[in-house]
Amino acid sequence: MAGQLDRIATFAELPNTIFQVAPYDLGERRAFDLPVTLLTLPDRTHLCYAESAHQGSLERESRYVLPLLTAYHQLQAEALSQAASVAMIEQLRKGTP
């Protein structure tokens, strides 16, 4: 796990990244239970790829994509700031909760 935490800390230092931790204690307010990839194309249209245990699905229709995009933005607003997220990773790297 130390190697994974080191990699996350290195990633968070990159100038073109944003790193935020969404704490587990968000509970019911967590927006996603399964992996979701949200894409914005050069023409500003949005796509969503979602996976379940049985299949993957690519959605192009805004009536399906926009609610997921909204949920992502709400999750982003409730997640820790980048500074707090990095501090959390540093604490874990040092072995302190």
DSSP file (Angstrom, degrees, kcal/mol; ACC not computed):
  #  RESIDUE AA STRUCTURE BP1 BP2  ACC     N-H-->O    O-->H-N    N-H-->O    O-->H-N    TCO  KAPPA ALPHA  PHI   PSI    X-CA   Y-CA   Z-CA
    1    1 A M     >        0   0    0      0, 0.0     4,-2.5     0, 0.0     5,-0.2   0.000 360.0 360.0 360.0 -29.1    0.0    0.0    0.0
    2    2 A A  H  >  +     0   0    0      1,-0.2     4,-2.4     2,-0.2     5,-0.2   0.904 360.0  51.4 -59.6 -41.1    2.9    2.4    0.6
    3    3 A G  H  > S+     0   0    0      1,-0.2     4,-2.1     2,-0.2    -1,-0.2   0.886 109.3  49.9 -63.4 -39.1    3.8    2.3   -3.1
    4    4 A Q  H  > S+     0   0    0      2,-0.2     4,-2.2     1,-0.2    -2,-0.2   0.912 111.0  48.7 -65.6 -42.7    0.2    3.1   -4.0
    5    5 A L  H  X S+     0   0    0     -4,-2.5     4,-2.4     1,-0.2    -2,-0.2   0.888 110.1  52.2 -65.1 -38.3    0.1    6.1   -1.6
    6    6 A D  H  X S+     0   0    0     -4,-2.4     4,-2.3    -5,-0.2    -1,-0.2   0.916 109.4  49.7 -61.4 -42.8    3.5    7.3   -3.0
    7    7 A R  H  X S+     0   0    0     -4,-2.1     4,-2.5     2,-0.2    -2,-0.2   0.897 110.4  49.8 -64.6 -40.5    2.1    7.2   -6.5
    8    8 A I  H  X S+     0   0    0     -4,-2.2     4,-2.5     2,-0.2    -1,-0.2   0.921 110.5  50.1 -63.4 -43.6   -1.0    9.1   -5.5
    9    9 A A  H  X S+     0   0    0     -4,-2.4     4,-0.9     1,-0.2    -2,-0.2   0.899 111.5  48.5 -62.8 -40.3    1.1   11.8   -3.8
   10   10 A T  H >X S+     0   0    0     -4,-2.3     3,-0.6     1,-0.2     4,-0.5   0.911 111.0  50.8 -64.6 -42.8    3.3   12.1   -6.9
   11   11 A F  H >< S+     0   0    0     -4,-2.5     3,-1.5     1,-0.2    -2,-0.2   0.911 105.7  55.7 -59.3 -44.3    0.1   12.4   -9.1
   12   12 A A  H 3< S+     0   0    0     -4,-2.5    -1,-0.2     1,-0.3    -2,-0.2   0.731 101.6  58.9 -64.7 -22.1   -1.3   15.1   -6.8
   13   13 A E  H << S+     0   0    0     -4,-0.9    -1,-0.3    -3,-0.6    -2,-0.2   0.633  78.9 109.7 -81.7 -13.9    1.9   17.2   -7.4
   14   14 A L  S X< S-     0   0    0     -3,-1.5     3,-1.2    -4,-0.5    -3,-0.0  -0.363  71.4-133.5 -65.2 141.0    1.5   17.3  -11.1
   15   15 A P  T 3  S+     0   0    0      0, 0.0    -1,-0.1     0, 0.0    -3,-0.0   0.689 100.8  51.3 -71.4 -17.3    0.5   20.8  -12.4
   16   16 A N  T 3  S+     0   0    0      2,-0.0     2,-0.3     0, 0.0    -2,-0.1   0.076  97.1  84.7-108.6  24.2   -2.3   19.6  -14.7
   17   17 A T    <   -     0   0    0     -3,-1.2     2,-0.4    -5,-0.1    -5,-0.0  -0.881  56.1-153.7-125.2 157.0   -4.2   17.5  -12.2
   18   18 A I        -     0   0    0     -2,-0.3     2,-0.5     2,-0.1    -5,-0.1  -1.000  16.0-169.0-124.9 127.6   -6.8   17.9   -9.5
   19   19 A F        +     0   0    0     -2,-0.4     2,-0.4    -7,-0.2    66,-0.2  -0.972  12.6 164.5-123.1 120.4   -6.8   15.4   -6.7
   20   20 A Q        -     0   0    0     -2,-0.5     2,-0.5    65,-0.1    62,-0.1  -0.999  25.8-143.3-136.1 138.6   -9.7   15.2   -4.2
   21   21 A V        -     0   0    0     -2,-0.4    59,-2.9    60,-0.4    -2,-0.0  -0.866   5.9-153.0 -99.2 130.5  -10.7   12.5   -1.8
   22   22 A A        -     0   0    0     -2,-0.5    57,-0.1    57,-0.2     4,-0.1  -0.894  29.1-128.9 -99.0 104.3  -14.4   11.8   -1.2
   23   23 A P    >   -     0   0    0      0, 0.0     3,-1.9     0, 0.0     4,-0.2  -0.150   8.4-124.7 -58.2 146.0  -14.4   10.4    2.3
   24   24 A Y  G >  S+     0   0    0      1,-0.3     3,-2.0     2,-0.1     6,-0.1   0.807 104.9  73.8 -59.2 -29.7  -16.2    7.2    2.9
   25   25 A D  G 3   +     0   0    0      1,-0.3    -1,-0.3     2,-0.1     3,-0.2   0.472  68.5  88.5 -71.1   2.0  -18.3    8.8    5.6
   26   26 A L  G X   +     0   0    0     -3,-1.9     3,-2.5     1,-0.2    -1,-0.3   0.770  68.5 167.5 -63.7 -23.0  -20.3   10.7    2.9
   27   27 A G  G X   +     0   0    0     -3,-2.0     3,-2.0     1,-0.3    -1,-0.2  -0.197  63.0  10.6  53.0-122.7  -22.4    7.5    3.0
   28   28 A E  G 3  S+     0   0    0      1,-0.3    -1,-0.3    -3,-0.2    -2,-0.1   0.683 121.7  68.8 -62.6 -19.9  -25.7    7.9    1.2
   29   29 A R  G <  S+     0   0    0     -3,-2.5    -1,-0.3    -4,-0.1     2,-0.2   0.553  70.3 113.7 -80.4  -5.5  -24.5   11.2   -0.4
   30   30 A R    <   -     0   0    0     -3,-2.0     3,-0.0     1,-0.2    41,-0.0  -0.496  60.0-151.4 -64.7 131.7  -21.9    9.3   -2.5
   31   31 A A        +     0   0    0     -2,-0.2     2,-0.4    40,-0.2    -1,-0.2   0.780  69.9  42.6 -79.6 -27.0  -23.0    9.8   -6.0
   32   32 A F        +     0   0    0      1,-0.1    -1,-0.1    39,-0.1     4,-0.1  -0.963  41.5 178.6-131.2 136.4  -21.7    6.6   -7.6
   33   33 A D  S    S+     0   0    0     -2,-0.4    -1,-0.1     2,-0.1    -2,-0.0   0.614  80.5  36.2-101.3 -20.0  -21.6    3.0   -6.5
   34   34 A L  S    S-     0   0    0      1,-0.0    18,-0.1    18,-0.0    -1,-0.1  -0.842 103.6 -72.4-129.1 164.3  -19.9    1.7   -9.7
   35   35 A P        -     0   0    0      0, 0.0    16,-2.0     0, 0.0     2,-0.4  -0.332  49.9-179.7 -61.2 135.0  -17.2    3.1  -12.0
   36   36 A V  E     -A   50   0A   0     14,-0.2     2,-0.5    -4,-0.1    14,-0.2  -1.000  14.0-160.3-136.2 133.4  -18.4    6.0  -14.2
   37   37 A T  E     -A   49   0A   0     12,-3.1    12,-2.7    -2,-0.4     2,-0.5  -0.973   7.4-162.7-115.7 121.0  -16.3    7.9  -16.8
   38   38 A L  E     -A   48   0A   0     -2,-0.5     2,-0.4    10,-0.2    10,-0.2  -0.891   9.8-167.7-104.2 130.7  -17.6   11.3  -17.9
   39   39 A L  E     -A   47   0A   0      8,-2.7     8,-2.3    -2,-0.5     2,-0.5  -0.943  14.8-160.6-122.1 138.7  -16.2   12.7  -21.1
   40   40 A T  E     -A   46   0A   0     -2,-0.4     6,-0.2     6,-0.2    -2,-0.0  -0.981  20.0-149.0-115.4 119.7  -16.5   16.2  -22.6
   41   41 A L    >   -     0   0    0      4,-2.9     3,-2.8    -2,-0.5    -2,-0.0  -0.371  30.9 -99.8 -83.3 164.0  -15.7   16.2  -26.3
   42   42 A P  T 3  S+     0   0    0      0, 0.0    -1,-0.1     0, 0.0    -2,-0.0   0.800 125.5  56.5 -55.1 -29.6  -14.1   19.2  -28.2
   43   43 A D  T 3  S-     0   0    0      2,-0.1     3,-0.1     1,-0.0    -2,-0.0   0.332 121.2-111.0 -85.1  10.5  -17.6   20.3  -29.4
   44   44 A R  S <  S+     0   0    0     -3,-2.8     2,-0.2     1,-0.3    -1,-0.0   0.526  72.7 138.5  73.8   9.6  -18.6   20.4  -25.6
   45   45 A T        -     0   0    0     -5,-0.0    -4,-2.9     1,-0.0     2,-0.4  -0.526  46.4-132.5 -78.4 156.4  -21.0   17.5  -25.9
   46   46 A H  E     -A   40   0A   0     -6,-0.2     2,-0.3    14,-0.2    -6,-0.2  -0.877  20.8-174.4-115.5 143.0  -20.9   15.0  -23.0
   47   47 A L  E     -A   39   0A   0     -8,-2.3    -8,-2.7    -2,-0.4     2,-0.4  -0.908   8.3-155.2-126.8 157.7  -20.7   11.2  -23.0
   48   48 A C  E     -AB  38  59A   0     11,-2.0    11,-3.4    -2,-0.3     2,-0.5  -0.996   5.2-167.9-136.8 131.2  -20.9    8.8  -20.1
   49   49 A Y  E     -AB  37  58A   0    -12,-2.7   -12,-3.1    -2,-0.4     2,-0.4  -0.983  15.6-179.5-116.4 122.9  -19.5    5.3  -19.9
   50   50 A A  E     -AB  36  57A   0      7,-2.5     7,-2.5    -2,-0.5     2,-0.4  -0.945   9.5-157.0-124.5 144.2  -20.7    3.3  -16.9
   51   51 A E  E     + B   0  56A   0    -16,-2.0     5,-0.2    -2,-0.4     2,-0.2  -0.923   9.8 179.8-120.7 144.5  -19.9   -0.2  -15.9
   52   52 A S        -     0   0    0      3,-2.9   -18,-0.0    -2,-0.4     5,-0.0  -0.668  51.7 -89.0-121.8-175.1  -21.7   -2.8  -13.8
   53   53 A A  S    S+     0   0    0     -2,-0.2     3,-0.1     1,-0.2    -2,-0.0   0.719 126.4  34.6 -67.4 -19.2  -20.6   -6.3  -12.8
   54   54 A H  S    S-     0   0    0      1,-0.3     2,-0.3     0, 0.0    -1,-0.2   0.676 123.6  -4.1-111.9 -22.1  -22.3   -7.6  -16.0
   55   55 A Q        -     0   0    0      2,-0.0    -3,-2.9     0, 0.0     2,-0.3  -0.990  53.3-122.6-164.0 166.1  -21.9   -5.0  -18.7
   56   56 A G  E     -B   51   0A   0     -2,-0.3     2,-0.4    -5,-0.2    -5,-0.2  -0.860  23.5-161.2-114.7 155.5  -20.7   -1.6  -19.8
   57   57 A S  E     -B   50   0A   0     -7,-2.5    -7,-2.5    -2,-0.3     2,-0.6  -0.990   9.6-155.7-143.2 129.4  -22.9    1.1  -21.3
   58   58 A L  E     -B   49   0A   0     -2,-0.4     2,-0.4    -9,-0.2    -9,-0.2  -0.926  17.1-165.0-104.7 121.4  -22.0    4.2  -23.3
   59   59 A E  E     +B   48   0A   0    -11,-3.4   -11,-2.0    -2,-0.6    -2,-0.0  -0.897  22.3 166.1-110.2 134.9  -24.6    7.0  -23.2
   60   60 A R        +     0   0    0     -2,-0.4     2,-0.3   -13,-0.2   -14,-0.2   0.583  48.8 100.2-114.9 -21.5  -24.8    9.9  -25.5
   61   61 A E    >>  -     0   0    0      1,-0.1     4,-2.0     4,-0.0     3,-1.8  -0.517  69.3-138.4 -75.6 131.2  -28.2   11.3  -24.8
   62   62 A S  H 3> S+     0   0    0     -2,-0.3     4,-2.5     1,-0.3    -1,-0.1   0.785  99.0  68.1 -61.4 -28.3  -28.2   14.3  -22.6
   63   63 A R  H 34 S+     0   0    0      1,-0.2    -1,-0.3     2,-0.2    -2,-0.0   0.766 112.5  32.9 -65.2 -21.9  -31.2   13.1  -20.6
   64   64 A Y  H <> S+     0   0    0     -3,-1.8     4,-0.7     2,-0.1    -2,-0.2   0.766 122.6  46.2 -96.5 -34.1  -29.0   10.2  -19.3
   65   65 A V  H  X S+     0   0    0     -4,-2.0     4,-2.3     1,-0.2     3,-0.4   0.903 102.4  60.3 -79.8 -42.6  -25.7   12.0  -19.1
   66   66 A L  H  X S+     0   0    0     -4,-2.5     4,-2.6     1,-0.2     5,-0.2   0.861 101.3  53.0 -61.2 -39.2  -26.6   15.3  -17.5
   67   67 A P  H  > S+     0   0    0      0, 0.0     4,-2.2     0, 0.0    -1,-0.2   0.885 112.0  47.1 -62.8 -34.5  -27.9   13.8  -14.2
   68   68 A L  H  X S+     0   0    0     -4,-0.7     4,-2.2    -3,-0.4    -2,-0.2   0.881 111.2  50.7 -71.3 -37.8  -24.6   11.9  -13.9
   69   69 A L  H  X S+     0   0    0     -4,-2.3     4,-2.1     2,-0.2    -1,-0.2   0.903 111.1  48.9 -64.6 -41.1  -22.7   15.1  -14.6
   70   70 A T  H  X S+     0   0    0     -4,-2.6     4,-2.1     2,-0.2    -2,-0.2   0.916 110.3  50.8 -63.3 -43.9  -24.7   16.9  -12.0
   71   71 A A  H  X S+     0   0    0     -4,-2.2     4,-2.3     1,-0.2    -2,-0.2   0.883 108.9  52.4 -62.1 -38.2  -24.1   14.1   -9.5
   72   72 A Y  H  X S+     0   0    0     -4,-2.2     4,-2.7     2,-0.2    -1,-0.2   0.926 109.1  48.8 -63.1 -44.8  -20.4   14.3  -10.2
   73   73 A H  H  X S+     0   0    0     -4,-2.1     4,-1.8     1,-0.2    -2,-0.2   0.868 110.6  50.9 -65.3 -35.5  -20.3   18.1   -9.6
   74   74 A Q  H  X S+     0   0    0     -4,-2.1     4,-1.4     2,-0.2    -1,-0.2   0.906 111.1  48.4 -66.6 -40.7  -22.2   17.6   -6.3
   75   75 A L  H  X S+     0   0    0     -4,-2.3     4,-1.5     1,-0.2     3,-0.2   0.913 109.6  52.7 -63.6 -42.2  -19.6   14.9   -5.2
   76   76 A Q  H  < S+     0   0    0     -4,-2.7    -1,-0.2     1,-0.2    -2,-0.2   0.872 107.6  52.1 -60.7 -37.9  -16.8   17.2   -6.2
   77   77 A A  H  < S+     0   0    0     -4,-1.8    -1,-0.2     1,-0.2    -2,-0.2   0.826 113.6  43.3 -68.7 -31.5  -18.3   20.0   -4.0
   78   78 A E  H  < S+     0   0    0     -4,-1.4    -1,-0.2    -3,-0.2    -2,-0.2   0.637  95.6  96.8 -89.9 -15.1  -18.5   17.6   -1.0
   79   79 A A  S  < S-     0   0    0     -4,-1.5   -57,-0.2    -5,-0.1     3,-0.1  -0.231  87.9 -88.2 -69.6 162.7  -15.1   16.1   -1.4
   80   80 A L        -     0   0    0    -59,-2.9   -59,-0.1     1,-0.1    -1,-0.1  -0.327  49.2 -99.9 -65.5 153.3  -12.1   17.3    0.5
   81   81 A S     >  -     0   0    0    -61,-0.1     4,-2.6     1,-0.1   -60,-0.4  -0.198  36.8-103.6 -64.1 167.1  -10.0   20.1   -1.0
   82   82 A Q  H  > S+     0   0    0      2,-0.2     4,-2.7     1,-0.2     5,-0.2   0.928 123.4  50.0 -61.7 -43.4   -6.9   19.2   -2.8
   83   83 A A  H  > S+     0   0    0      1,-0.2     4,-2.2     2,-0.2    -1,-0.2   0.922 113.5  44.8 -61.2 -44.6   -4.8   20.4    0.1
   84   84 A A  H  > S+     0   0    0      2,-0.2     4,-2.0     1,-0.2    -1,-0.2   0.861 112.7  52.3 -68.0 -35.3   -6.8   18.4    2.6
   85   85 A S  H  X S+     0   0    0     -4,-2.6     4,-2.0   -66,-0.2    -2,-0.2   0.924 110.8  46.5 -65.6 -44.9   -6.8   15.3    0.3
   86   86 A V  H  X S+     0   0    0     -4,-2.7     4,-2.7     1,-0.2    -2,-0.2   0.903 110.9  53.1 -64.2 -40.9   -3.0   15.5    0.0
   87   87 A A  H  X S+     0   0    0     -4,-2.2     4,-2.3    -5,-0.2    -1,-0.2   0.888 107.5  51.9 -60.9 -38.9   -2.7   15.9    3.8
   88   88 A M  H  X S+     0   0    0     -4,-2.0     4,-2.1     2,-0.2    -1,-0.2   0.914 110.5  47.5 -63.4 -42.9   -4.9   12.8    4.3
   89   89 A I  H  X S+     0   0    0     -4,-2.0     4,-2.5     1,-0.2    -2,-0.2   0.909 110.3  52.5 -64.8 -41.8   -2.6   10.8    2.0
   90   90 A E  H  X S+     0   0    0     -4,-2.7     4,-1.7     1,-0.2    -2,-0.2   0.901 108.3  50.9 -61.2 -41.0    0.5   12.1    3.8
   91   91 A Q  H  X>S+     0   0    0     -4,-2.3     5,-2.6     1,-0.2     4,-0.6   0.915 111.1  48.3 -62.1 -42.5   -1.0   11.0    7.2
   92   92 A L  H ><5S+     0   0    0     -4,-2.1     3,-0.7     1,-0.2    -2,-0.2   0.880 108.3  54.4 -65.8 -36.9   -1.7    7.6    5.7
   93   93 A R  H 3<5S+     0   0    0     -4,-2.5    -1,-0.2     1,-0.2    -2,-0.2   0.854 109.5  48.0 -63.8 -33.8    1.9    7.4    4.4
   94   94 A K  H 3<5S-     0   0    0     -4,-1.7    -1,-0.2     2,-0.2    -2,-0.2   0.557 118.9-113.3 -84.0  -8.1    3.2    8.1    7.9
   95   95 A G  T <<5S+     0   0    0     -3,-0.7    -3,-0.2    -4,-0.6    -2,-0.1   0.648  76.6 123.8  87.0  14.9    0.9    5.5    9.4
   96   96 A T      <       0   0    0     -5,-2.6    -1,-0.3    -6,-0.2    -2,-0.2  -0.927 360.0 360.0-110.4 132.9   -1.3    7.9   11.3
   97   97 A P              0   0    0      0, 0.0    -5,-0.1     0, 0.0    -1,-0.1   0.494 360.0 360.0 -73.7 360.0   -5.1    7.8   10.8
